[in-house]
């Protein structure tokens, strides 16, 4: 998972688009197939950043590891 604000001129048609408030989230189809719950929230100073939390579905272990 990554954050990229420079999307002009990039091929984004393979991503699923979801609107979260005033932010458009592009979700890769491989990630969408996994049994995970992804929570996207505003975070950081003055809520100008984006935070992401990934869990397994219904309390199951998450099948992926996020590296920061």
Secondary structure, 3 states (H helix, E strand, C coil): CCCCCCCCCCCCCCCEEEEECCEEEEECHHHHHCCEEEEEEEECHHHCEEEEEEEEHHHCCCCCCCCC
